[in-house]
Amino acid sequence: MEMKKYVMLWPLTNLFKNNEEYEVHIYAPEFFIFGSDGGGTAYAIEKETGNIFEIPFIGMSKEEAIFLAKTFHEFLQSL
């Protein structure tokens, strides 16, 4: 049986502030985070492709990113 993921989508009003506070522009500038699992995992859009990845908040980098889906719709369906 496949485990389902918990996703907490960040409010639109907090997206830029949260990305700035997590210093995404320093550690993983290729990504824009839009939510988390409520723990140590962030969900992000790769700016260049629009693909969805999960990345750890600690150790955040492109090398640690795990591909999840090509579109946001596919991402939601995989939950």
C-alpha positions in Angstrom: 0.0 0.0 0.0 1.4 3.4 -1.0 1.7 6.0 1.8 -0.1 9.3 1.3 1.7 12.5 1.9 0.6 15.4 4.1 0.9 18.8 2.4 0.4 22.1 4.0 0.1 24.8 1.2 1.3 28.2 2.3 -1.1 31.1 1.9 -0.4 33.3 -1.1 0.2 36.3 1.3 3.1 34.4 2.9 4.9 32.8 -0.1 7.5 35.4 -0.7 8.1 36.1 2.9 8.6 32.4 3.8 10.9 31.9 0.8 13.0 34.8 2.0 13.0 33.7 5.7 14.2 30.2 4.7 16.8 31.8 2.5 15.8 29.7 -0.5 17.5 32.3 -2.8 20.9 31.3 -1.1 20.6 27.5 -0.7 18.3 26.5 -3.6 17.9 29.5 -5.9 16.5 27.2 -8.6 13.3 26.6 -6.5 10.3 28.5 -5.1 8.8 26.8 -2.1 5.0 26.7 -1.9 4.4 24.5 1.2 5.7 21.7 3.4 4.8 18.4 5.0 4.5 20.2 8.4 7.9 18.9 9.3 11.3 18.9 7.6 10.3 18.6 4.0 9.5 21.5 1.6 7.5 21.3 -1.6 8.9 23.5 -4.4 8.5 24.4 -8.0 11.6 24.4 -10.1 11.7 27.9 -11.6 13.1 26.8 -15.0 10.9 23.8 -15.7 7.8 24.2 -13.5 8.4 20.6 -12.2 7.5 19.9 -8.6 10.1 18.6 -6.1 10.5 17.9 -2.4 13.5 19.2 -0.7 14.7 19.1 2.9 14.6 22.4 4.9 17.9 21.4 6.5 20.4 20.6 3.8 18.3 22.4 1.2 20.0 22.2 -2.2 19.3 21.1 -5.8 21.4 18.0 -5.1 19.0 16.9 -2.4 15.8 17.7 -4.4 13.6 14.7 -5.3 11.4 15.0 -8.4 7.7 14.4 -7.7 5.7 15.6 -10.7 5.8 17.6 -14.0 2.8 19.7 -13.1 1.0 21.0 -9.9 -2.0 19.0 -11.0 0.0 15.8 -11.2 1.5 16.6 -7.8 -2.0 16.9 -6.3 -3.2 13.7 -7.9 -0.2 11.8 -6.4 -1.3 12.7 -2.9 
